[in-house]
Amino acid sequence: MSLLSFPLSGCQGDRLRLCCRLFAGILLLVAVPLSLFSQTTEAGLPMRAPQGLVWESTIAEGSNYLSEVEALMEAYEEQVGAALVPGERGKVGLKINTRSGRGLSTPLQLLRAVIEALEARGFQRESILIVDYSAHTLREAGVMPPLSRSKARFGGCPVVALDSGDFFDDNWFYDSPLPPSLQQETGLIGERRPAGLEAGSLERKSFLPAPLLFEVDFWFNLAVGVDDPALGVDGALASVTLWNVSNSQRFLVNQATASAAVAEIAAIPELEERLVLNFVSLERYQFIAGPFFNSIYTRSEPRIWMSSDPVAVDRLLYDRMNRMRLLEGFPEIQPLPQQLPFAASLGLGEFEPERIRIEKVTVPEGGAKVRPSKKTSVVPASEAERESWLQRFTPW
């Protein structure tokens, strides 16, 4: 099988402009033979909700997330007219984010709730794969067991640590001429590398997560929200791209390279086509001093977002973080993180506030599930709406 790559010369901005012009027919697939298309566009791919639609549920005090997650997933199923049940492959993936450490990882209660909701829909726990890049941060977050225990399981579900190297396929990768980062590719320390890397060289490759490409019927992204110097916002898009491939730290040298890599990786069809839903809990998010956890700048709101559109989710996080920065006397994140318009230009979602709508999903007392209201509202913009949610946040 040929590689997934888009080798272009010139600066990163030139690459993005050319990428946008060519995306309709050849983005990231120039080296894939036509004979392989029947293998990579299998029938029965999961349906996704309309772009720009974000469901929101309030998290009840003391909630374990189960009622909220169940209501949100039912809202999606009603919208697309299909149930989230096992298909031909019989497995589902849950991409989580533990990059920022134990204090700012995907909430374990949210992870447990999604597992239970999928189990109720027919998935066996051994068929629910929990995926993240680093075994170390997975252990720190309480997802992977200590090294003294042999089986990597969480609640009976297999845990996949991509940095073990066992879950990458040599034939499937994102190709970029940027050199590897010494922080991530420790095996290359001491080697002298030329400024320009030859096409096909290992240093150019960021390998894709094979379980999410070839083993699952569909997968979810359980992201967290934190600011990042190179990304602006480390949210849904970063979770499914940079923290989902090998050799990704090299892209964080500046905002241009980081934004370009996020958009290009997110547009790889084999990675993108089975990503159904993105969840972000505002139980804990960080608006400054990221990407590593700092409790002083972490806030909490009793709400959770879910969407098929990772771009819209990240725009909501961006607006949230900037409002919190202004409230605390810090400058806003400027300019707008470029992975948002880049990804939108590739047809991956909506980033303009007027094109994003929030649909409230309510769960009454007692945990009974109800269908979401058909009323939609634009992203909070009025002063009254801003005060409403600001009154409900609390420091971590």
Summary of the structure (lengths in Angstrom):
residues: 396
radius of gyration: 20.2
end to end distance: 48.0
largest distance: 63.2
contacts: 1341
relative contact order: 0.17
helix: 37%
strand: 20%
